[in-house]
Amino acid sequence: MPSTTDTPTDEQFRAIQAIDAWYADPAAPQMFWLAGEAGTGKTKTTVFALDHLQDRRNLENFVVGAPTGKAAQVLRRKGIDRAATLHSLIYAPRQDDDTGELFFARKSEGKFAEADLIVCDEGSMVGDDVAGDLLRSGKKILMIADDYQLPPVTGQGTLTKGEPDFRLVEPHRTARESPVIRLAHLLRRQELPRRFGTAGNAHVLPLNRVTEPLALRVDTQTICGTHRVRTDFTRRIRSRHGFDTVMPQAGERVICRRNDREEGLFNGMIGTLTRPAAEGRGRQDGLWSLGVHMEDEVKPRSKLMVHPWMFQAHYSGETKAPRVERDVQQFDWAWMITCHSAQGSEFPSVTVLDDSAAFREHKWRWLYTAVTRSQDELFLLLRNADLGGNWRMPELDM
């Protein structure tokens, strides 16, 4: 007998039937939007729907894409083996005949061009340019998106305009039992807890001198909202843990900031340095060589040549990006990342440094998106909130 986790719930079954009817109807709209907030099983429902379409509709040629490499990794971990970045599915590098410069153009052949169905996860993150190329493909698009996530950094969120075609509303049993998910649902209603305190592994505390060290720990992924805050805290975190030089050192967390499909590197991937950074020589003068063990990879990468400007910017204050050759990687420290960089990712422990006020009308979306990056443990440190309550600092090894 199959387990309940391998059997759709009644609500998921209705979603599958709706997707099936849409896919089988030639006159149906090009896109079907499956929505649902955190904990309602959007990815699992997608897996069920794809299995159904392959079994009942003879679906063979389909592609699954996500806006970032990290989001694609999450999908693969949840059972969608062929998930890749949308960028790698849609575009191929081309070289300008006159200048020799590389640029990316839409693919005219390959899996994307031959697909009968495009599955697009994390649709709320997709910028307008990529969304336009998806729609111009003329293919059916099954789009998965939580409509309360932050909108994309660029554009107005073309894919998530209008209303979803089906909305999952029933949290899974494990989600109902999760204090993090319960807090996320509260934030979605634009409400804060009645008081500061702790419920299970979820801690809602004021941001002050007493709690600030929670954001400086090495065993949590700290999330903020602005690069100014990230730069300030990155320097402080590094200093706290004995990293006093600008050169990255062994044991430090770093994040990939540019896609390089040939190298299997994608924006948002996080890794840990296996040795101190080394200065390049000869043709690689001015670059740094990094040894990095990327998450979800078995073997460490021994020699990644990166441009140092992102690391140096934390100390120089220079924010203007230099021209970086396509075969040179771009990495930065990942002690603290912005909420936009964290979208599509999940971490065992998350500490949220409340920068929601900087996002004005998107304040509650920012809080909701940041909180739902946590798989298990959460520390939400609120600025300028007077909730009261007899809260205590968690007993942690800091």
C-alpha positions as CSV (number, residue, x, y, z in Angstrom):
1,M,0.0,0.0,0.0
2,P,1.4,3.4,-0.9
3,S,2.1,5.8,1.9
4,T,0.0,9.0,2.3
5,T,3.0,11.0,1.1
6,D,2.8,9.2,-2.3
7,T,-1.0,9.7,-2.6
8,P,-2.5,13.0,-3.5
9,T,-4.8,14.7,-1.0
10,D,-8.3,15.5,-2.2
11,E,-7.3,19.1,-2.8
12,Q,-4.2,18.0,-4.8
13,F,-6.3,15.6,-6.8
14,R,-8.6,18.5,-7.8
15,A,-5.5,20.5,-8.8
16,I,-4.3,17.6,-10.9
17,Q,-7.6,17.2,-12.6
18,A,-7.7,21.0,-13.4
19,I,-4.2,20.8,-14.8
20,D,-5.1,17.7,-16.9
21,A,-8.2,19.5,-18.4
22,W,-6.1,22.6,-19.2
23,Y,-3.4,20.6,-20.9
24,A,-5.8,18.5,-22.9
25,D,-7.8,21.5,-24.2
26,P,-6.2,23.1,-27.4
27,A,-8.3,26.2,-26.8
28,A,-7.2,26.7,-23.2
29,P,-5.0,29.7,-22.3
30,Q,-1.3,29.2,-22.8
31,M,-0.4,29.3,-19.1
32,F,-1.8,27.6,-16.0
33,W,-0.9,29.1,-12.7
34,L,-0.8,26.8,-9.7
35,A,-0.5,28.9,-6.5
36,G,-0.3,28.2,-2.8
37,E,1.4,29.6,0.2
38,A,4.2,28.0,2.2
39,G,3.5,24.4,3.3
40,T,0.6,23.6,1.0
41,G,2.6,21.2,-1.2
42,K,3.0,23.0,-4.5
43,T,6.1,21.0,-5.5
44,K,4.6,17.7,-4.5
45,T,1.4,18.5,-6.5
46,T,3.6,19.4,-9.5
47,V,5.3,16.0,-9.2
48,F,1.9,14.2,-9.1
49,A,0.6,16.3,-12.1
50,L,3.7,15.5,-14.2
51,D,3.3,11.8,-13.4
52,H,-0.4,12.0,-14.3
53,L,0.3,13.7,-17.7
54,Q,3.0,11.2,-18.6
55,D,0.7,8.3,-17.8
56,R,-2.6,9.6,-19.1
57,R,-1.6,12.1,-21.8
58,N,1.6,10.5,-23.1
59,L,3.6,13.6,-22.2
60,E,7.2,12.9,-23.0
61,N,8.9,16.1,-24.0
62,F,8.8,18.6,-21.1
63,V,11.3,20.8,-19.4
64,V,11.3,22.1,-15.8
65,G,13.0,25.5,-15.1
66,A,13.6,27.7,-12.1
67,P,14.9,31.3,-12.1
68,T,18.1,30.4,-10.1
69,G,20.5,27.5,-9.8
70,K,19.7,27.1,-6.1
71,A,15.9,26.9,-6.8
72,A,16.6,24.2,-9.4
73,Q,18.6,22.3,-6.9
74,V,15.7,22.4,-4.4
75,L,13.4,21.0,-7.1
76,R,15.8,18.2,-7.9
77,R,16.0,17.4,-4.2
78,K,12.2,17.2,-4.0
79,G,12.0,14.7,-6.9
80,I,12.0,16.7,-10.1
81,D,15.3,15.3,-11.5
82,R,15.4,17.3,-14.8
83,A,15.0,20.7,-13.2
84,A,17.4,23.3,-14.6
85,T,17.7,27.1,-14.7
86,L,15.4,28.9,-17.0
87,H,18.4,30.7,-18.4
88,S,20.2,27.5,-19.4
89,L,17.0,26.1,-21.0
90,I,16.0,29.1,-23.0
91,Y,19.4,30.7,-24.0
92,A,22.6,29.8,-25.6
93,P,25.9,31.8,-25.8
94,R,26.6,33.4,-29.2
95,Q,29.6,35.4,-30.4
96,D,29.3,38.7,-32.2
97,D,31.0,38.4,-35.6
98,D,32.3,41.9,-35.5
99,T,33.4,42.5,-31.9
100,G,33.9,38.9,-30.8
101,E,31.9,39.6,-27.6
102,L,29.7,36.9,-26.2
103,F,25.9,37.4,-25.8
104,F,23.0,35.1,-25.1
105,A,20.3,34.4,-27.7
106,R,17.1,32.2,-27.6
107,K,17.7,28.6,-28.6
108,S,16.2,27.5,-31.8
109,E,16.7,23.8,-31.1
110,G,17.2,21.5,-28.1
111,K,14.9,20.4,-25.3
112,F,13.3,23.8,-24.8
113,A,12.5,24.1,-28.5
114,E,11.1,20.6,-28.7
115,A,9.1,20.6,-25.5
116,D,5.3,20.2,-25.4
117,L,5.2,21.6,-21.9
118,I,7.3,24.1,-19.9
119,V,7.1,23.9,-16.1
120,C,8.2,27.1,-14.5
121,D,8.8,27.1,-10.8
122,E,9.1,30.2,-8.5
123,G,7.2,32.2,-11.2
124,S,7.1,35.2,-8.9
125,M,10.9,35.6,-9.3
126,V,10.9,35.6,-13.1
127,G,11.8,39.0,-14.6
128,D,9.8,40.5,-17.5
129,D,12.4,39.7,-20.2
130,V,12.6,36.0,-19.4
131,A,8.8,35.9,-19.0
132,G,8.4,37.5,-22.4
133,D,10.6,34.8,-24.0
134,L,8.7,32.1,-22.2
135,L,5.4,33.4,-23.5
136,R,6.7,34.0,-27.0
137,S,7.6,30.3,-27.3
138,G,3.9,29.6,-27.8
139,K,4.2,26.5,-25.7
140,K,1.9,25.5,-22.8
141,I,3.4,26.7,-19.5
142,L,2.6,25.3,-16.1
143,M,3.6,28.0,-13.7
144,I,4.1,27.4,-10.0
145,A,4.2,30.5,-7.8
146,D,3.4,31.7,-4.3
147,D,1.7,35.0,-5.1
148,Y,2.7,36.5,-1.8
149,Q,6.5,36.2,-2.5
150,L,8.5,39.3,-3.3
151,P,8.2,40.5,-6.9
152,P,11.2,40.1,-9.2
153,V,14.1,42.5,-8.9
154,T,13.5,43.7,-12.5
155,G,10.1,44.3,-14.0
156,Q,6.5,44.0,-12.7
157,G,6.1,40.2,-12.4
158,T,4.5,39.5,-15.8
159,L,3.7,35.8,-15.0
160,T,1.9,36.5,-11.7
161,K,-0.5,39.2,-12.9
162,G,-4.1,38.3,-12.6
163,E,-5.5,35.5,-10.5
164,P,-4.3,31.9,-10.2
165,D,-6.1,29.1,-12.0
166,F,-5.9,26.9,-8.9
167,R,-4.9,27.8,-5.4
168,L,-3.7,25.2,-2.8
169,V,-4.9,26.3,0.6
170,E,-4.6,23.3,2.8
171,P,-1.3,23.0,4.7
172,H,0.2,19.5,4.9
173,R,0.1,17.9,8.4
174,T,3.8,18.6,8.9
175,A,3.3,22.2,7.9
176,R,0.4,22.6,10.3
177,E,2.7,21.4,13.1
178,S,5.5,23.8,12.1
179,P,5.8,27.0,14.2
180,V,7.7,28.6,11.2
181,I,4.8,27.9,8.8
182,R,2.3,29.2,11.4
183,L,4.3,32.4,11.7
184,A,4.5,32.7,7.9
185,H,0.7,32.5,7.7
186,L,0.3,35.1,10.3
187,L,2.7,37.5,8.4
188,R,0.7,36.8,5.2
189,R,-2.3,38.2,7.0
190,Q,-0.1,41.2,7.8
191,E,0.0,40.5,11.5
192,L,2.8,40.0,14.1
193,P,2.7,37.7,17.0
194,R,1.0,39.1,20.1
195,R,4.3,39.0,22.1
196,F,8.0,38.3,21.7
197,G,9.0,34.7,22.6
198,T,9.7,31.2,21.4
199,A,7.5,28.4,20.0
200,G,9.4,25.3,19.2
201,N,12.3,26.2,16.9
202,A,10.8,29.6,16.0
203,H,12.0,32.6,17.9
204,V,10.6,36.1,17.5
205,L,12.7,38.6,19.3
206,P,13.5,42.3,19.3
207,L,16.6,43.4,17.4
208,N,18.9,45.0,20.0
209,R,22.4,44.7,21.5
210,V,21.4,41.5,23.4
211,T,20.0,39.6,20.4
212,E,22.3,41.0,17.7
213,P,24.9,38.2,18.2
214,L,22.3,35.7,16.9
215,A,22.9,37.2,13.5
216,L,26.7,36.7,13.8
217,R,26.7,32.9,14.2
218,V,28.3,30.6,11.7
219,D,25.6,27.8,12.0
220,T,22.8,29.9,10.6
221,Q,22.0,31.6,7.3
222,T,21.4,35.3,8.0
223,I,19.1,37.2,5.7
224,C,18.8,41.0,5.5
225,G,17.2,43.4,3.0
226,T,19.8,45.9,1.9
227,H,23.3,45.7,0.7
228,R,24.3,48.4,3.1
229,V,23.3,46.2,6.1
230,R,24.8,43.2,4.4
231,T,28.2,44.9,4.0
232,D,28.3,46.2,7.5
233,F,27.4,42.8,9.1
234,T,29.6,40.8,6.8
235,R,32.7,42.7,8.1
236,R,31.5,42.2,11.7
237,I,30.8,38.5,11.2
238,R,34.2,37.9,9.7
239,S,36.0,39.9,12.4
240,R,34.1,38.0,15.1
241,H,35.3,34.7,13.7
242,G,38.9,35.8,13.2
243,F,38.8,36.6,9.5
244,D,40.6,40.0,9.5
245,T,42.0,40.2,6.0
246,V,40.2,41.2,2.8
247,M,41.3,37.9,1.2
248,P,38.7,35.1,1.8
249,Q,39.9,32.4,4.1
250,A,39.3,28.6,4.5
251,G,36.0,27.9,6.2
252,E,34.2,31.0,4.9
253,R,30.8,30.7,3.1
254,V,30.7,32.2,-0.4
255,I,27.9,32.6,-2.9
256,C,28.1,32.4,-6.7
257,R,26.8,35.6,-8.3
258,R,26.7,34.7,-12.0
259,N,25.5,31.8,-14.1
260,D,28.2,29.7,-16.0
261,R,26.4,26.7,-17.4
262,E,29.6,25.2,-18.8
263,E,31.1,25.2,-15.3
264,G,27.8,24.1,-13.7
265,L,27.7,27.2,-11.6
266,F,24.6,29.2,-11.1
267,N,23.7,32.5,-9.4
268,G,22.6,31.7,-5.8
269,M,24.7,28.6,-5.2
270,I,26.5,28.6,-1.9
271,G,29.7,26.9,-0.9
272,T,32.5,26.8,1.7
273,L,36.1,27.7,1.0
274,T,38.5,24.8,1.4
275,R,41.6,27.0,1.5
276,P,42.6,30.6,1.6
277,A,42.2,32.6,-1.6
278,A,45.4,32.9,-3.7
279,E,46.4,35.7,-6.1
280,G,46.5,34.8,-9.8
281,R,49.7,35.0,-11.8
282,G,50.6,35.7,-15.4
283,R,47.5,35.9,-17.5
284,Q,45.4,35.6,-14.3
285,D,47.1,38.5,-12.6
286,G,44.4,40.6,-10.7
287,L,42.2,37.5,-10.2
288,W,41.8,35.3,-7.1
289,S,41.9,31.5,-7.1
290,L,39.4,29.9,-4.8
291,G,39.0,26.3,-3.7
292,V,35.3,25.8,-3.0
293,H,33.1,22.9,-1.9
294,M,29.7,23.9,-3.3
295,E,26.5,22.6,-1.5
296,D,25.0,19.5,-3.1
297,E,28.3,18.6,-4.9
298,V,30.3,15.6,-3.9
299,K,33.8,16.9,-4.8
300,P,35.3,20.3,-4.0
301,R,36.3,22.5,-6.9
302,S,40.1,23.1,-6.6
303,K,40.7,26.2,-8.7
304,L,38.0,28.7,-9.5
305,M,39.3,31.9,-10.9
306,V,37.2,34.8,-9.7
307,H,37.3,38.6,-10.0
308,P,37.8,40.0,-6.4
309,W,35.7,43.1,-6.7
310,M,32.6,41.9,-4.8
311,F,34.8,40.8,-1.8
312,Q,36.7,44.1,-1.9
313,A,33.6,46.2,-2.1
314,H,32.8,45.3,1.5
315,Y,35.9,47.2,2.6
316,S,36.3,49.8,-0.1
317,G,32.7,50.9,-0.4
318,E,33.0,50.8,-4.3
319,T,29.8,49.5,-5.7
320,K,30.3,50.0,-9.4
321,A,30.8,46.7,-11.1
322,P,33.9,46.4,-13.4
323,R,33.8,44.6,-16.7
324,V,34.4,40.9,-16.0
325,E,35.3,38.4,-18.7
326,R,32.8,35.6,-19.3
327,D,35.2,32.9,-18.3
328,V,35.9,34.6,-15.0
329,Q,33.6,33.7,-12.1
330,Q,32.0,36.2,-9.7
331,F,31.7,35.2,-6.1
332,D,30.9,37.1,-2.9
333,W,30.7,36.3,0.8
334,A,27.5,34.5,1.9
335,W,27.7,35.1,5.7
336,M,24.7,37.3,5.2
337,I,22.6,37.4,2.0
338,T,19.7,39.6,0.9
339,C,16.1,38.2,0.9
340,H,16.1,38.5,-2.9
341,S,19.2,36.4,-3.2
342,A,17.6,33.8,-0.8
343,Q,14.4,33.4,-2.9
344,G,14.1,29.9,-4.2
345,S,16.4,28.6,-1.5
346,E,15.9,26.8,1.8
347,F,18.2,26.5,4.8
348,P,18.1,24.4,8.0
349,S,18.5,27.5,10.2
350,V,17.7,31.0,9.2
351,T,18.2,34.3,11.1
352,V,16.2,37.2,9.7
353,L,17.5,40.7,10.3
354,D,14.3,42.8,9.9
355,D,14.8,45.3,7.0
356,S,11.2,45.2,6.0
357,A,10.7,49.0,6.4
358,A,13.0,49.6,3.4
359,F,10.5,47.8,1.2
360,R,7.5,50.0,2.0
361,E,4.4,48.6,0.3
362,H,6.1,45.2,0.1
363,K,7.0,45.1,3.9
364,W,4.9,42.1,4.7
365,R,5.9,40.2,1.5
366,W,9.5,40.8,2.5
367,L,9.0,39.3,6.0
368,Y,7.0,36.4,4.6
369,T,9.5,35.6,2.0
370,A,12.4,35.8,4.4
371,V,10.8,33.6,7.1
372,T,9.8,30.9,4.6
373,R,13.4,30.3,3.7
374,S,13.7,28.3,6.9
375,Q,13.3,24.5,6.8
376,D,13.4,24.1,10.6
377,E,15.0,26.7,12.9
378,L,14.1,30.4,12.7
379,F,15.2,33.6,14.5
380,L,13.2,36.6,13.5
381,L,14.8,39.8,14.9
382,L,12.3,42.7,14.6
383,R,13.3,46.3,14.4
384,N,11.2,49.0,16.1
385,A,8.5,46.5,17.3
386,D,7.2,46.7,20.9
387,L,5.4,43.4,21.4
388,G,6.3,42.9,25.0
389,G,6.3,39.4,26.6
390,N,8.8,37.8,29.0
391,W,11.1,36.6,26.3
392,R,14.5,35.0,26.9
393,M,17.6,34.6,24.8
394,P,17.9,31.1,23.4
395,E,20.7,29.0,25.0
396,L,23.0,28.6,22.0
397,D,26.7,28.1,21.4
398,M,27.7,31.4,20.0
